[in-house]
Amino acid sequence: MPKKKNDVNIKKYKKKLAEKKNRILGDVRQLESEVLNTSLKDAAGDLTGYSTHEADAGTDSADRDVMLDIASSEQRLLKNIQHALKRIEDGLYGYCELCNARISDARLDAKPESIVCIDCKKKYDL
């Protein structure tokens, strides 16, 4: 079992993860309010009750698909952050889940939700 990282780094990364989590939750809430909870007709600004042009409807639909993809990506990132926070609680944060090697501070600074070292990421194409 890996050793715990020192408390200063754990606090630093826990803070980074919490900030990232809060930012993502805000982004997801904004997406929900702006796109997901708005009908296609409302999004197009059509208040007349008449149908919109097919091209406009297609564009609106494509925009909604992009927003749904973004929301899905944000949800995956949120799940990874939750997993990293759980690893902090378990005393495993900062060590690779696959090989137990220490994950570099540079990697954790860039992606605090990282759970595998860069070597394993490259080796297993994760």
Phi, psi and omega per residue, in radians:
M1 nan 2.358 -3.112
P2 -1.177 2.724 3.057
K3 -1.358 2.709 3.061
K4 -1.271 2.560 3.006
K5 -1.280 2.809 -3.123
N6 -1.142 2.742 -3.045
D7 -1.049 -0.591 -3.119
V8 -1.080 -0.836 3.130
N9 -1.156 -0.711 3.134
I10 -1.049 -0.799 3.130
K11 -1.081 -0.736 -3.137
K12 -1.055 -0.843 -3.089
Y13 -1.297 -0.582 3.083
K14 -1.099 -0.708 3.106
K15 -1.132 -0.779 3.118
K16 -1.048 -0.765 -3.140
L17 -1.119 -0.736 -3.141
A18 -1.120 -0.717 3.115
E19 -1.124 -0.749 3.136
K20 -1.137 -0.719 3.121
K21 -1.068 -0.807 -3.140
N22 -1.110 -0.689 3.109
R23 -1.096 -0.787 -3.119
I24 -1.151 -0.740 3.108
L25 -1.044 -0.693 3.075
G26 -1.114 -0.746 3.116
D27 -1.078 -0.767 -3.116
V28 -1.139 -0.748 3.105
R29 -1.063 -0.715 3.139
Q30 -1.139 -0.756 3.098
L31 -1.045 -0.762 -3.138
E32 -1.063 -0.790 -3.082
S33 -1.250 -0.624 -3.078
E34 -1.465 -0.607 -2.992
V35 -2.081 -0.955 -2.974
L36 -1.198 -0.515 -3.139
N37 -1.693 0.198 -3.134
T38 -1.971 2.289 3.110
S39 -1.236 2.803 3.107
L40 -1.034 -0.682 -3.138
K41 -1.144 -0.768 3.120
D42 -1.135 -0.700 -3.132
A43 -1.105 -0.563 3.137
A44 -1.403 -0.148 -3.136
G45 1.371 0.308 -3.106
D46 -1.527 1.839 3.131
L47 -1.800 0.010 -3.030
T48 -1.434 -0.360 -3.079
G49 1.579 -0.149 3.100
Y50 -1.450 2.679 3.138
S51 -1.197 2.643 3.123
T52 -1.503 2.864 3.088
H53 -1.112 2.538 -3.099
E54 -1.002 -0.683 -3.141
A55 -1.137 -0.712 3.103
D56 -1.121 -0.747 3.130
A57 -1.104 -0.683 3.108
G58 -1.138 -0.729 3.106
T59 -1.121 -0.785 3.119
D60 -1.062 -0.719 3.123
S61 -1.131 -0.735 3.115
A62 -1.122 -0.711 3.096
D63 -1.070 -0.737 3.124
R64 -1.138 -0.668 3.103
D65 -1.090 -0.731 3.105
V66 -1.093 -0.781 -3.141
M67 -1.112 -0.662 3.094
L68 -1.148 -0.668 3.069
D69 -1.094 -0.734 3.112
I70 -1.106 -0.794 3.127
A71 -1.058 -0.696 3.120
S72 -1.121 -0.742 3.098
S73 -1.102 -0.722 3.125
E74 -1.124 -0.665 3.117
Q75 -1.140 -0.692 3.091
R76 -1.115 -0.755 3.118
L77 -1.105 -0.710 3.097
L78 -1.070 -0.717 3.101
K79 -1.100 -0.727 3.108
N80 -1.122 -0.667 3.102
I81 -1.136 -0.769 3.101
Q82 -1.029 -0.712 3.133
H83 -1.131 -0.732 3.106
A84 -1.119 -0.704 3.097
L85 -1.115 -0.648 3.081
K86 -1.131 -0.682 3.103
R87 -1.137 -0.577 3.053
I88 -1.094 -0.836 3.124
E89 -1.015 -0.663 -3.091
D90 -1.451 -0.070 -3.132
G91 1.331 0.361 -3.091
L92 -1.925 -0.081 -3.059
Y93 -1.122 2.449 3.098
G94 1.636 0.014 3.117
Y95 -2.179 2.446 -3.076
C96 -1.097 2.320 3.091
E97 -1.179 -0.412 -3.062
L98 -1.616 -0.763 -3.041
C99 -2.097 -0.026 -3.127
N100 1.147 0.178 3.077
A101 -1.254 2.701 3.103
R102 -1.195 2.292 3.051
I103 -1.441 2.301 -3.065
S104 -1.096 2.606 3.077
D105 -1.071 -0.613 3.130
A106 -1.048 -0.740 3.119
R107 -1.170 -0.771 -3.134
L108 -1.179 -0.575 3.076
D109 -1.131 -0.708 -3.122
A110 -1.317 -0.739 -3.104
K111 -2.393 1.465 -3.082
P112 -1.094 -0.266 3.110
E113 -1.472 0.036 -3.121
S114 -1.080 2.379 3.112
I115 -2.146 -0.033 3.065
V116 -2.244 2.605 3.105
C117 -1.257 2.894 -3.090
I118 -1.138 -0.590 3.127
D119 -1.116 -0.787 3.122
C120 -1.199 -0.621 3.089
K121 -1.048 -0.785 3.131
K122 -1.210 -0.768 -3.079
K123 -1.078 -0.747 -3.063
Y124 -1.789 0.098 3.097
D125 0.916 0.925 -3.107
L126 -1.585 nan nan
